[in-house]
Amino acid sequence: MSPALLNNPGPLMLGGKPASTAVYDVIPLASDLVDHLSRANPTLTSLQTEAVRRELIAVIVQGLQVGIQLLDHRKLPTDQELDGIHTMTVQQALKGVPLSAILNLTNEGISTFRTLILSRADAEDSANLGDLNEFLFALAQRLHSFISISYLSALPAGSQLGEYSAGALVKAMLDGDDPTQLALQMGVELAPRYLVLRLLVNLPPIRPGARNGNHQRIQAYRDLSVAQSKIAAHFGSALLEAPAPQRGLVLIEGTPDWGTVCEVIQRARATVGVEITAIAENAAVRDIAAAQATTHELAQLVRRLRLPARSYRMEDSRSSINSLGVAQAATA
């Protein structure tokens, strides 16, 4: 940022008043920003708890406060002045909130900050609008750099970004490892039971003359991602998504009503426009690894026998699917 801007005494003025007067009510503004981004971002929604929400609001409040300081005193924040943001960024990293979600909140905060300030400007303020943009660009750079460094400092030495996240917790559960310690470190409260839900989309037949089915598989993965996002948006913080390569596998907290699950899958199917097969089994945390293996085996059987695309629950469907398999094998 230009030294002349920093050295010019007095607050930045718009509409005859300090520009910062438009954003003094920081707590309601921060709350509205978190709620807005949570509705628009399925990843953040799936991680959302009241405790996480309060902490994210506190991060935005401090960001708004340093923005007010910049406008009033023409001073970028020091590391010490951002110490609270550092602490809360580390907390969110340990809870598995993605860095991208925190940076998106930062961007939303700066964008809304700018919009509110501009609402006070009038025709005589054109000379100050360029200064405002330069101030906010400098602030965005400062916060992005500081938050990213703070987030990465929370990861265990030698780990990759994303290893220490909600995906790592789900992977531990699927691998049959005890997830208790990792859940405590992340501040996540495990449910006693989860519905292990595996989703499949029907692959279209390979066109005559096509060399391979790569295009069809890529499209299927895209459809699966969209369907999974729709389901995540419905179940919110009660849903955990498995990391790659377990595409289409989610864990839903507790024992959700099966009819509701089927309705949500139907809506996802209508959105993507392809047939979706869902296979589910309810299991205690210690049995999740076995349940995911069972749903995988049944998925292979459904695909091999070309059974109808619908929602199968293990306790209802195991015997009927097996009998269908025997009947089709005998007919072949």
N, C-alpha and C positions, 0 to 999 in steps of 0.2 A: 504494500500500500504506500502511496506517495507520502514522503515525510512532511510535505506541506500540509496535507490533510490532518496528520497527527498533531502537528505543531500549531494549527489554527485554534485559538482558545474558544471555549464556549461550546454549548451543545449544537448539534445539527438542528436547524429550524425548518419547519414546514407549516404552512397555514398560520404563521405568526406565533407558533408555540413550539416548544421542544418536540421533535419528531417522536420521541419515546413515549409521550403521554398517551399515544394510541394503544400501547401494549403494557401498561402498568399492571393490569389485572391478570397476572401471569398464571395463577393456579387454574381458574376455569378454562383459560386458553389452552394450557397444556393438557388438561383432561379431555377437551374436545378433540385435540389432535390425536391422542392415543386411541380414542374411540373410533375416529374416522379411519385411521390406518388399519386398525384391527378388523374392521368390517371389510376392508378392501384387500387384505393380505391373508390368504388361508394359512400360510406358514406361521404368522404371528398369532392368528386365531387359535391354531392347534396347540400353541404353547401358553395361551393366556390363562392366568389365574388372577385372583384379586390382588395377591401379593405382588406378582410381576407387574400388573397394571399400575399399582401405586409407585413402584420403583421406577417404571418408565416415565410416569408423570413427573417424578422428582428430577429425572435426568433432563426432561424438556424444560422444566421450570428453571433449572440452573443455566441451561443454554439460553433461554430468553433473558435471564438476568444479565448474562455477560454481553448479550446484544444491546441491552439498554445502557450498560456501562460504556460500550463502544460509541454509541450515539451521543451520550451525554458528556463523556470525558475524552473521546477520541483516543481510546487506549485498548489495544488487544489484550486478552486475558493472559496472565502468566500461568505456568504449570501449577503453582500453588493455588491460584484462584480457581483452577479447574479440578482441584483434588477431589471434590465431591463427585464430579462426573467420572473421574477415574475409578473411584471406589464402586460406583453403581454400574459402570460398564463391566468391570471385573465380575460383579455379582451376576449380571445377565449372561456373561460368557459361561460361567460355571453352571447356570441353569439351562444352558443349551439354546438360548435365544440367538438366532443367527446374527452375525455382524451386519449383514445386508439389511436386516430389519431395523437395527439401531440406526444405521446411516440413513435409511429411508425416513425414519422418524425425524432425524436431524434436518434432512432436506425439506420435509413437510413443515417443520417448525420455522425454518428460515423463510420459506415461501409464504407462509401465512403471516409471519412477522412483517415481511415486505408489503403484502397486500393491505394489512391493517394500517401501516404507516402511510402508504400512498393515499388511503381514503381521506387523510387530513390535508393533502396537498392542494394548492390552488394555482392559478395561472402565473403568479409571481414566483413560484418555487422552482422553475425549470432549471436554474443554475445549480440548485442543491440536489436535484434528482440524480445527476451523475455521481455526486459525492456519496449519496445513499447506496447506489449500486456498487461502488468501489468498496465501501465499508462492508457490505454484506458478502461480497465475493471473498474478501480477506477473512471474514469471520468463518465462512463455510470451509475454506481451506484449513484454517487453524483447527476447527472442531473435527473435521474429517481425519486429519493427521493424528490428532491427539487421541481420539476415540479408537482408531485402528490400532495404534501402538498399545493403548491400555488393554484392548481386547486380546491382542496376541500375547501380552505379558501374562495373561491368566491361564494360557494353555500349558500343559506339562511340557518340560523340555523334550525336544525331539518330535513332538506330535505335530500332525498336520491340522490346518484349520478345518474343522468339521469332524475330526476324530472325537473331540471332547464335546459332544453335543447330544441332543436327544436321540440322534441316530445311533450313537455308541451305546446308549442305554437299551434301545430296542435290539441291537445286535447281540448284546450280552444275554438278553432274555431268549432270543431265538437260538443262540448257541448252547443254551442250557447252563450258562454260568449264573452264579448268584449275583443279581443286580443290586442288592441292598446297599452296599457301600457306595457304588457309583450314584445311585439315586439320592443318597444322603448328601454327597458332595455337590450334586446339582440342585438340591432343594426340591426334588420331585417326590411326591407322595405316591407310592405304588398302590394300586387297587389289589384286593385279594384275588380277583379273577378278571380275565379279559376274554372278549370274543375275538378269536383269531379268524380273520376274514381274508380270503384269497380271491382276487378278481382276475378273470380271463376275458379277453375280447376275441371274437371269432376272426381268424385270419382269412381274408378273401382268397379264393383259389388263384394260383399263379397263372398269369396270362400265357396262352400258347406262344411259344417262341421266346419268352423271357428267359434270361440267363439264370436268374435266381430270384428268391423272394425277399431280397433285402428291402426293397421299397415298401412292400406290404408289411414287413415286420416293423420298420420304422414308423409307419402310420399307425400300426397297432399300439406301439409304445406311446405314441402321442395321445391316442384315444384313451388309453389306460391312465395316463397322467391326468387328463381332464376329468375322467370319471372319479379318480381318487381324490382330486381337489374338491369336487362337488360333495363327496361323502365327508371329507375333512371339514368342509365349511359347515355341514349340518351338526356334526358331533363335537366340533370345537376342541376344548381342552381335554375331552374324554377320549380323544383319538391320538394314537401314536403311529407314525408312518415308518415302515422298515426302510433302511437305506438300500441302495443298489448293492448287489444285483437282484435283491428280492423285490422285483417290480410287482406292484399290485397287491402287496401284503400289508394289511393294517391291523392294529390291535385297538379294539374299542373297550373302554373301561367298563367293568361290571358285567351284568347280564342284560343287555339292552333288549327291549321288546322286539321279537323277531319280525313281527308284522311291520313295525316301523323301519327296521333295517331293510326289508324287502322293498318298501315304498321309496326309500332314499335311493336304492340301487336302480329302481325303475325310472326315477327322475334323471339319474345320471345317464342311464341308457338312452333316454329320449334326447338328452343334450348332445351326446356324441353321435347318435344316429347309427350305432352298431349294436349287435347282440352282445350281452355281457353275461357270463356265467360267474356266479358267486358261490364259494364253498366256505362254510363256517363251522367252527367247533369252539365251544366254550371250555376254558381251561384255567386252573389255578396257575399262579406265576411259575411255580416249579415245573409245571407240565406244558408250558408254552412251546418249548422246543419239540416235544413229541407231537403236539397238536399241529404245528406248522409242517412237520414231516408227513403227517397223515393227510392234511389238506393237499399237500403237493402230490402225494400218490393218487389221491382221488381225482385231482385235476388231470393227471396223465390218463387215468382211466376214462374220464369224461371225454377227453379229446380223442383218445384212441377209438372209442366206441361211437364217436360223433353223436353223443347224447344231446337232448334239447338244451339250449341256453336258458337257464333259469337259476334261481337261488336254491342251493342245497344246504341243509343243516345236517351235520353228521349223525346226530341222534335220530333224525327222521329218515335219512336217505341212504345210510350205509347198506342196509339189507336190500332195498329196492334197486339201488344201482348195481349191487353185486348180482342180483337175480337177472337184471337186464343184460349184464355182461355175459352171464352163462347162457342166456337164451340166444343172444346174438352169436356167440361163439359156436353154439350147437347148430345154428342155421347156416353158418358160413361153410 
